Amino acid sequence: MRLAVIIGSTRNGRFGPTVGHWLAQQAAKQFEVDLIDLATASLPTTLPDTDDETPTEVAVLAPRIATADAFAVVTPEYNSSFPAPLKTALDWYYEEWHAKPVAIVSYGRETGGLYATAQLRQVFTELQAVTIRNTVALPCYWEQFTADGDWPRPTAGYEAQAKLMLDQLVWWAQALLDARTKRPYHH
């Protein structure tokens, strides 16, 4: 099954790719992983009117989202929410998200990005996607580097959290794939 891991931060000096690559490694045991970095996807920030042509960058990314059986979104938390480029990326697509499961990995200060996660759950509900119960929250993530600069240190316990979340994601991905195959989702 295909998992799209979406790195939701595009800012300079971001930590997202570190988390995204780590998560992709964890997920590769159970999924065929497609790592989507919004910084290199270069989606336009202005959404179209109904008659506008689809921009090339949006058209290029569309099949990667459409063919994913599940998503894992890696998001930082800024000002108790998730970043604007991630919201724009979600808004560029609609049916591509329908009836698919979403896992959320968040990072931030003491809360580990829980406010960003809560807001993403609301948005994905509107996009008719299913966010799964378990998440991975990374509070004060900068404290989890090893002495030689690797991340995360094994004692952080993140692998166990990721395994629980990914096990749930596999179940939902299979259940929803079966359902979509048996009866296409159109609502």
Secondary structure, DSSP 8 states (H G I E B T S, - for coil): -EEEEEE---STT-SHHHHHHHHHHHHTTTSEEEEEEHHHH---SS---TTS---HHHHHHHHHHHT-SEEEEEEE-BTTB--HHHHHHHHH-SGGGTT-EEEEEEEESTT-SHHHHHHHHHHHHHTT-EE-S--EEEETGGGG--TTS-SS-GGG-HHHHHHHHHHHHHHHHHHHHHHHHHS----
